[in-house]
């Protein structure tokens, strides 16, 4: 079996690709090879031979569906790929649209539908949560700088300025809001989400849905250390039935089909959970779920292969992850292979 995985950018804002691969390879049932797919020639995962044996550069989603399909078809002619697991938000639309064409090549996927992807989008999340009686911060959609003038009357400062795909900044006044708006606009485009800031502690859930409303598994964690970019750099698995019930309700209401990360904040005053985001893929900390007893990445692979997967109910409480930096040393010949040929072979 050959499984191709994207998102090998294991940097200060890491992608989920490397931990997803670690989970798959940890399973005693896995007998195959991992193929890495990357967008940038300096994505660290491409140079980690223990992660993926061969790696190929693919065009950015902005390059269009045809360019991506042609490249994947070329890679498949060499590798005969069984399953592709995309792990980045910004590429999911392209892979969902290409899924039927990939299937004709014999490549399986396990992805949400376009409807599901849109229902949980940051600009639609407020309406979805309101309809399903799930607490969510107020938000405003901003398409121009002029829209930011509505913040004081609808949302008090501090507020959160968020991109449609990535990035978020806490702002304390109008000038900071304009700066954050422009940073995100130039990088990720419009619209921009202006969200009410909820004071509290942050909790995340790594979950997997089977597409019929069943939650195959879920592991919640409390963030112990958060970077200036808002990324959880350390966290601990917890036992919280309330959080798990909300997660089950979300996965069930969406009939979510794939991995997901549910981001919550527990408000200090009310002690209630507010949903901040539903990320449509596994988080970069998903290897914690494997360590806690639920190998959700491998379960996703089984679902992609059409196998029946039993729900995973138990996990170990008190497991901690701590992210750290490690200098990866490689040879310029490997880098030349990637920049000139668009591929690296560690064989």
C-alpha positions as CSV (number, residue, x, y, z in Angstrom):
1,X,0.0,0.0,0.0
2,X,1.1,3.5,-0.8
3,X,-0.3,6.5,1.1
4,X,0.4,10.1,0.0
5,X,0.1,12.8,2.6
6,X,0.4,16.6,2.3
7,X,1.3,19.3,4.9
8,X,4.9,18.5,5.6
9,X,5.7,22.1,6.6
10,X,6.8,21.2,10.2
11,X,7.8,24.8,11.1
12,X,6.7,27.4,13.8
13,X,3.1,27.1,12.6
14,X,3.3,23.3,11.7
15,X,1.2,21.4,9.3
16,X,-0.6,18.2,10.3
17,X,1.2,16.0,7.7
18,X,4.1,14.7,9.8
19,X,2.0,13.8,12.9
20,X,-0.6,12.1,10.6
21,X,2.2,10.1,9.0
22,X,3.6,9.2,12.5
23,X,0.2,7.9,13.5
24,X,-0.3,5.8,10.4
25,X,3.2,4.3,10.7
26,X,2.6,3.5,14.4
27,X,-0.2,1.1,13.6
28,X,0.8,-2.5,13.7
29,X,-1.7,-3.1,10.9
30,X,0.0,-0.7,8.4
31,X,2.3,-2.4,5.9
32,X,3.1,0.1,3.2
33,X,5.0,3.2,2.2
34,X,4.4,6.9,2.8
35,X,4.7,9.3,-0.1
36,X,5.1,13.0,0.9
37,X,3.5,15.8,-1.2
38,X,4.7,19.3,-0.6
39,X,4.3,22.8,-1.9
40,X,7.6,24.4,-0.9
41,X,11.1,22.9,-1.5
42,X,12.1,23.7,2.1
43,X,9.2,21.9,3.9
44,X,11.2,19.9,6.6
45,X,9.1,16.7,6.3
46,X,10.5,16.1,2.8
47,X,14.0,15.7,4.2
48,X,13.0,13.3,7.1
49,X,13.7,9.8,5.7
50,X,11.9,8.3,8.7
51,X,8.7,10.1,7.8
52,X,8.4,9.6,4.0
53,X,10.5,7.5,1.7
54,X,9.8,9.6,-1.4
55,X,8.6,13.2,-1.7
56,X,7.1,15.2,-4.6
57,X,6.4,18.9,-5.0
58,X,2.9,19.7,-6.2
59,X,1.5,23.1,-7.5
60,X,-0.2,25.5,-5.1
61,X,-4.0,25.4,-5.1
62,X,-4.0,28.8,-6.8
63,X,-2.4,27.1,-9.8
64,X,-5.8,25.6,-10.7
65,X,-7.3,22.1,-10.7
66,X,-5.9,21.0,-14.0
67,X,-2.3,21.7,-13.0
68,X,-2.8,19.8,-9.7
69,X,-4.4,16.9,-11.4
70,X,-1.7,16.5,-14.1
71,X,1.0,16.6,-11.4
72,X,-0.8,14.0,-9.3
73,X,-1.4,11.8,-12.4
74,X,2.3,12.0,-13.2
75,X,3.3,11.0,-9.6
76,X,0.7,8.2,-9.6
77,X,2.2,6.7,-12.8
78,X,5.5,6.3,-10.9
79,X,4.1,5.3,-7.5
80,X,0.6,3.8,-8.0
81,X,-0.9,5.6,-5.0
82,X,-3.7,3.9,-3.1
83,X,-4.8,6.8,-0.8
84,X,-4.2,10.5,-0.7
85,X,-4.7,12.3,2.7
86,X,-4.7,16.1,2.3
87,X,-4.1,17.9,5.6
88,X,-4.3,21.6,4.9
89,X,-7.4,23.8,4.9
90,X,-6.4,25.8,1.8
91,X,-6.1,22.7,-0.4
92,X,-9.3,20.9,0.6
93,X,-11.5,22.6,-2.0
94,X,-9.2,21.5,-4.8
95,X,-8.9,17.9,-3.6
96,X,-12.7,17.6,-3.0
97,X,-13.3,18.8,-6.6
98,X,-10.7,16.4,-7.9
99,X,-11.8,13.3,-5.9
100,X,-13.9,11.8,-8.7
101,X,-11.1,12.1,-11.2
102,X,-8.6,10.7,-8.7
103,X,-10.9,7.8,-8.1
104,X,-10.7,6.9,-11.8
105,X,-6.9,6.6,-11.3
106,X,-7.5,4.2,-8.4
107,X,-6.7,6.8,-5.8
108,X,-9.0,6.8,-2.8
109,X,-9.8,9.8,-0.5
110,X,-11.9,10.4,2.6
111,X,-13.0,14.0,2.5
112,X,-15.9,16.2,3.6
113,X,-18.4,17.3,0.9
114,X,-18.3,20.8,-0.4
115,X,-21.6,21.5,1.5
116,X,-20.0,20.3,4.8
117,X,-16.9,22.4,4.1
118,X,-19.0,25.5,3.5
119,X,-21.3,24.9,6.5
120,X,-18.4,25.0,9.0
121,X,-16.5,27.9,7.3
122,X,-15.5,30.8,9.5
123,X,-17.9,33.1,7.7
124,X,-20.8,30.6,8.2
125,X,-20.0,29.3,11.6
126,X,-22.1,31.8,13.6
127,X,-25.3,30.9,11.7
128,X,-24.6,27.1,12.0
129,X,-24.0,27.3,15.7
130,X,-27.0,29.5,16.4
131,X,-29.2,27.1,14.5
132,X,-27.9,24.2,16.5
133,X,-28.0,26.0,19.9
134,X,-24.2,25.9,20.4
135,X,-22.6,29.0,22.0
136,X,-20.4,30.9,19.6
137,X,-18.8,34.4,19.8
138,X,-20.4,37.2,17.8
139,X,-18.8,38.0,14.5
140,X,-18.8,40.5,11.7
141,X,-17.8,39.9,8.1
142,X,-15.5,42.7,6.8
143,X,-14.9,43.1,3.1
144,X,-13.5,46.6,3.3
145,X,-11.7,48.7,5.9
146,X,-14.9,50.7,6.3
147,X,-16.6,47.6,7.7
148,X,-14.3,47.9,10.7
149,X,-16.1,51.1,11.8
150,X,-18.9,48.8,13.0
151,X,-16.8,47.1,15.6
152,X,-17.6,49.4,18.6
153,X,-21.3,49.3,18.1
154,X,-21.5,45.5,17.6
155,X,-18.4,44.1,19.3
156,X,-16.3,45.8,22.0
157,X,-12.5,45.9,22.0
158,X,-10.5,43.8,22.4
159,X,-11.7,41.9,19.3
160,X,-10.2,39.2,17.1
161,X,-9.4,39.7,13.4
162,X,-9.2,36.4,11.6
163,X,-8.4,35.2,8.1
164,X,-10.8,33.0,6.1
165,X,-8.1,30.2,6.2
166,X,-5.4,31.1,8.6
167,X,-4.1,33.7,11.0
168,X,-5.7,35.6,13.8
169,X,-4.8,38.8,15.7
170,X,-6.2,40.2,19.0
171,X,-6.7,43.9,18.5
172,X,-7.4,46.6,21.1
173,X,-8.3,49.6,19.0
174,X,-9.2,50.7,15.5
175,X,-5.6,51.3,14.4
176,X,-4.6,47.8,15.4
177,X,-7.7,46.4,13.6
178,X,-6.7,48.1,10.3
179,X,-3.1,46.8,10.6
180,X,-4.4,43.2,11.2
181,X,-7.0,43.5,8.5
182,X,-4.4,44.5,5.9
183,X,-1.9,41.8,7.0
184,X,-4.5,39.1,6.5
185,X,-6.1,40.6,3.4
186,X,-2.8,40.6,1.5
187,X,-1.9,37.1,2.6
188,X,-5.2,35.2,2.5
189,X,-7.7,37.4,0.8
190,X,-11.3,38.5,1.7
191,X,-13.6,38.4,3.6
192,X,-12.1,39.0,7.0
193,X,-13.8,37.8,10.2
194,X,-14.1,40.2,13.1
195,X,-14.9,38.1,16.2
196,X,-15.9,38.9,19.7
197,X,-13.0,38.2,22.2
198,X,-14.0,35.7,24.9
199,X,-11.8,35.7,28.0
200,X,-11.1,32.2,29.1
201,X,-9.0,29.0,28.8
202,X,-8.6,27.3,25.4
203,X,-9.5,23.7,24.7
204,X,-9.2,21.7,21.5
205,X,-10.7,18.4,20.3
206,X,-9.2,16.2,17.7
207,X,-12.1,14.2,16.2
208,X,-13.0,11.9,13.3
209,X,-16.4,11.6,11.7
210,X,-17.5,8.8,9.4
211,X,-19.9,10.9,7.2
212,X,-23.1,9.4,8.6
213,X,-23.2,11.4,11.9
214,X,-21.1,8.9,13.9
215,X,-18.1,10.2,15.7
216,X,-15.5,7.5,15.3
217,X,-13.3,9.0,18.0
218,X,-12.3,12.2,19.8
219,X,-9.6,13.3,22.2
220,X,-9.9,16.6,24.0
221,X,-7.0,18.6,25.3
222,X,-6.4,21.7,27.3
223,X,-3.8,24.1,26.0
224,X,-0.9,24.5,28.5
225,X,1.3,26.8,26.4
226,X,0.2,29.1,23.6
227,X,2.6,30.9,21.2
228,X,2.2,34.6,20.1
229,X,0.6,33.2,17.0
230,X,-2.1,31.5,19.1
231,X,-0.7,28.0,18.4
232,X,-0.9,25.4,21.2
233,X,2.7,24.4,22.0
234,X,1.9,22.1,24.9
235,X,-1.4,20.5,25.9
236,X,-2.8,17.8,28.2
237,X,-5.6,15.3,27.5
238,X,-8.6,15.9,29.9
239,X,-11.8,14.1,30.9
240,X,-14.8,16.5,30.2
241,X,-18.1,14.9,29.3
242,X,-19.6,18.4,28.5
243,X,-17.0,19.1,25.9
244,X,-17.3,15.6,24.4
245,X,-21.1,16.0,24.2
246,X,-20.8,19.3,22.3
247,X,-18.2,17.7,20.0
248,X,-20.6,14.7,19.3
249,X,-23.4,17.2,18.6
250,X,-21.2,19.1,16.1
251,X,-19.9,16.0,14.3
252,X,-23.5,14.6,14.2
253,X,-25.1,17.8,13.0
254,X,-22.6,18.2,10.2
255,X,-22.5,14.5,9.4
256,X,-18.8,15.3,9.2
257,X,-16.7,13.0,6.9
258,X,-13.0,13.3,7.8
259,X,-10.8,14.5,10.5
260,X,-11.5,17.7,12.3
261,X,-10.2,20.0,15.0
262,X,-12.8,21.7,17.2
263,X,-11.5,24.9,19.0
264,X,-13.2,26.1,22.1
265,X,-12.7,28.7,24.8
266,X,-14.2,28.1,28.3
267,X,-15.4,31.5,29.5
268,X,-14.1,32.5,32.9
269,X,-17.4,34.1,34.2
270,X,-20.0,31.6,32.9
271,X,-17.7,28.5,32.8
272,X,-19.4,27.7,29.5
273,X,-17.8,26.5,26.3
274,X,-17.8,28.8,23.2
275,X,-16.9,27.3,19.8
276,X,-14.3,29.4,18.0
277,X,-13.6,27.3,14.9
278,X,-14.1,24.0,13.2
279,X,-10.9,23.2,11.2
280,X,-11.7,20.7,8.5
281,X,-8.7,18.5,9.1
282,X,-6.6,16.9,11.8
283,X,-4.6,19.4,14.0
284,X,-0.9,19.5,14.1
285,X,-1.1,18.1,17.6
286,X,-3.1,15.0,16.5
287,X,-0.3,12.6,17.4
288,X,-1.4,13.2,21.0
289,X,-4.6,11.3,20.2
290,X,-2.4,8.4,19.1
291,X,-0.3,8.5,22.3
292,X,-3.5,8.6,24.3
293,X,-4.9,5.5,22.7
294,X,-6.9,6.6,19.7
295,X,-5.0,6.3,16.4
296,X,-7.4,8.6,14.5
297,X,-5.1,9.0,11.5
298,X,-5.0,5.3,10.9
299,X,-8.7,5.1,11.4
300,X,-9.2,7.7,8.7
301,X,-7.0,5.6,6.4
302,X,-9.2,2.5,7.1
303,X,-12.3,4.6,6.3
304,X,-10.7,5.7,3.0
305,X,-10.1,2.1,2.1
306,X,-13.8,1.4,2.7
307,X,-13.3,-0.7,5.8
308,X,-15.7,-0.7,8.8
309,X,-14.2,1.1,11.8
310,X,-15.5,0.7,15.3
311,X,-16.0,3.8,17.4
312,X,-13.1,4.5,19.8
313,X,-14.5,5.4,23.2
314,X,-11.5,5.4,25.6
315,X,-8.4,7.4,25.8
316,X,-5.8,8.1,28.5
317,X,-6.3,11.2,30.5
318,X,-3.1,13.1,31.6
319,X,-1.1,12.6,28.4
320,X,1.0,15.7,27.6
321,X,2.5,16.9,24.4
322,X,5.3,19.5,24.3
323,X,6.4,20.7,20.9
324,X,10.1,21.4,20.4
325,X,12.6,22.5,17.7
326,X,15.2,20.2,16.2
327,X,17.8,21.2,13.6
328,X,17.4,18.8,10.7
329,X,20.7,18.3,8.8
330,X,20.6,17.2,5.2
331,X,22.7,17.4,2.1
332,X,22.6,20.0,-0.7
333,X,22.1,17.2,-3.2
334,X,18.7,16.4,-1.6
335,X,17.7,20.1,-1.9
336,X,18.9,20.1,-5.5
337,X,16.7,17.1,-6.3
338,X,13.7,18.9,-4.9
339,X,14.3,22.3,-6.6
340,X,15.4,20.9,-10.0
341,X,13.3,17.7,-10.3
342,X,10.6,18.5,-7.8
343,X,11.2,15.2,-5.9
344,X,13.4,13.6,-3.3
345,X,14.0,9.9,-2.9
346,X,15.5,8.6,0.4
347,X,15.7,5.1,-0.9
